[in-house]
Amino acid sequence: MNWIYEFPFTFPVDLKAIDDFIKSVSIKLSFIFDSLTNILKGFVNIVYTLLNVIPWFVIIIIIVLLGWKVSKKITKGILYGALIFLIGIVGYW
């Protein structure tokens, strides 16, 4: 009955070698990762600023309209808008 609970073979993995490889790649290519991080941070900051400038009710109206146009059903657009409104009511806006 032991064969039911134990897998028939194992594949030994050298986790230290994988960890060392990832560390060396991250150190050698840090200039690429830093540039990518800065680009993504800039994009997130632009979106954050844009969302803070637009009033909340305008964002909900845009979401309702986009949901309506994408799904071709006004009920889905209203549902999406109501769910975003619910997010605001609960305090996660």
MODELLER restraints for C-alpha pairs under 7 A, 6 or more apart:
rsr = mdl.restraints
at = mdl.atoms
rsr.add(forms.Gaussian(group=physical.xy_distance, feature=features.Distance(at['CA:60:A'], at['CA:81:A']), mean=5.33, stdev=0.5))
rsr.add(forms.Gaussian(group=physical.xy_distance, feature=features.Distance(at['CA:60:A'], at['CA:84:A']), mean=6.75, stdev=0.5))
rsr.add(forms.Gaussian(group=physical.xy_distance, feature=features.Distance(at['CA:61:A'], at['CA:81:A']), mean=6.98, stdev=0.5))
rsr.add(forms.Gaussian(group=physical.xy_distance, feature=features.Distance(at['CA:63:A'], at['CA:80:A']), mean=6.77, stdev=0.5))
rsr.add(forms.Gaussian(group=physical.xy_distance, feature=features.Distance(at['CA:63:A'], at['CA:81:A']), mean=5.89, stdev=0.5))
rsr.add(forms.Gaussian(group=physical.xy_distance, feature=features.Distance(at['CA:64:A'], at['CA:77:A']), mean=4.22, stdev=0.5))
rsr.add(forms.Gaussian(group=physical.xy_distance, feature=features.Distance(at['CA:64:A'], at['CA:78:A']), mean=5.46, stdev=0.5))
rsr.add(forms.Gaussian(group=physical.xy_distance, feature=features.Distance(at['CA:64:A'], at['CA:80:A']), mean=6.19, stdev=0.5))
rsr.add(forms.Gaussian(group=physical.xy_distance, feature=features.Distance(at['CA:64:A'], at['CA:81:A']), mean=5.00, stdev=0.5))
rsr.add(forms.Gaussian(group=physical.xy_distance, feature=features.Distance(at['CA:65:A'], at['CA:77:A']), mean=6.23, stdev=0.5))
rsr.add(forms.Gaussian(group=physical.xy_distance, feature=features.Distance(at['CA:66:A'], at['CA:77:A']), mean=6.97, stdev=0.5))
rsr.add(forms.Gaussian(group=physical.xy_distance, feature=features.Distance(at['CA:67:A'], at['CA:76:A']), mean=6.23, stdev=0.5))
rsr.add(forms.Gaussian(group=physical.xy_distance, feature=features.Distance(at['CA:67:A'], at['CA:77:A']), mean=4.13, stdev=0.5))
rsr.add(forms.Gaussian(group=physical.xy_distance, feature=features.Distance(at['CA:67:A'], at['CA:80:A']), mean=6.67, stdev=0.5))
rsr.add(forms.Gaussian(group=physical.xy_distance, feature=features.Distance(at['CA:68:A'], at['CA:74:A']), mean=4.81, stdev=0.5))
rsr.add(forms.Gaussian(group=physical.xy_distance, feature=features.Distance(at['CA:68:A'], at['CA:76:A']), mean=6.28, stdev=0.5))
rsr.add(forms.Gaussian(group=physical.xy_distance, feature=features.Distance(at['CA:68:A'], at['CA:77:A']), mean=4.35, stdev=0.5))
rsr.add(forms.Gaussian(group=physical.xy_distance, feature=features.Distance(at['CA:87:A'], at['CA:93:A']), mean=6.03, stdev=0.5))
